[in-house]
Amino acid sequence: MRHMHVQPRLDAEDPYAGVPSTDPQPIDNVLQAHTIDAVRCCLRALPDNERKSVHLAFYGDLSHREIARDLGTPLGTVKSWVRSAYEALRPTLRDYRPS
């Protein structure tokens, strides 16, 4: 059996016909779902004050100052909570293996 090298056909009407698609592939969807699961697991493991701070920062798109105001907590404390949460989340996500 001979192996043939197939060249992508270039269409004169579509200059991007030979460019690979950037649409998500099924594996991308699986990896995204596992990443979301990992983030949820990690967040549940944080102390309440750190979890609330990270949630407000990322999902609420609030600054540290806004989080401090909303929680009625000193700004330095909120910064410490967020930093501590990031440090706790980093190795957990790096070492996360979906079950």
N, C-alpha and C positions, 0 to 999 in steps of 0.2 A: 504494500500500500504506500503510495507516495503522499507526502505531506505538502500541502500547498499553503503558501503565505497569502492571506487575503488582505488586500489593501482596502481601507475604508473608501467608499465611493464619494468623491467630492461632487456636490451638486452645485452647478453654476448659479442657481437661483437662491441657494441657501449657503452662505459662506461658512456657517457654523455646523454644517451637516456632519463633519468628521470629528467634531469636538465631543469628548465624552460628556455624558449627562451629569449634572450636579444634583439631580433629584435624589432624595434619600433612598438608599437601597434597604431591603429588608433587614440586613444586619445592623444598619445604622439605627433603625427603629428599636431593635432589640437592645443594642448598647445604650441608647438613650433611656429606655425603660429601666435598665439595671442601674444606670447612674442616678435616676430619680429615686429609685428604691434605696440606694446607698445614702443619698442625701437625707432622706426621711429617717432612716435608721440612725444616722449620726446626730441629727437634730434632736431626736427623742432621747438620746443619751446625755445631752447637755443639761446643766442646771437650768431651772426655769428662767432666771434673769438673763443668762447668756442666750438661751433659745429665743426669748422674746426680742432681745436686742438684734440678733442676726436676722430674725424674721422681719422686723421693722426695717432694717437696713436693706435687705435684698428684695423682699417681696413688697414692702411698703415704699421702697426707694427714698427712705428718709436719711438725712444726715445724722451724724452723732449728736449734734446740738438739738435737732428735732426729736430724736429718740429720748434724750435726757429730759426735754420739756414734756413729752407725752407720758413718760414714766415717772416724772417728778423726782428724778435722780440726778446727782451732780454729773456734769459732763465728763470729768476724769474717770468716774466710776463706769460710765457707759463705755468709754474708750477701752477701759481695762476688760470689761466683759466681752466686748467684741473681739479684742485681740486674743483673749484666752479661748474664746470659742473657735476662732480661726486656727489657733495652734492645736486644739483638740480635734478639729475636723480634718486637718491636713493629712495626718498619717492614716486615719481611718479610711478616707477616700482613696488614698494612694494604695493601701493594702487590700481594699475591698475586692472580694471575689464573689460574684453572684452564686447563690446556692442552686 
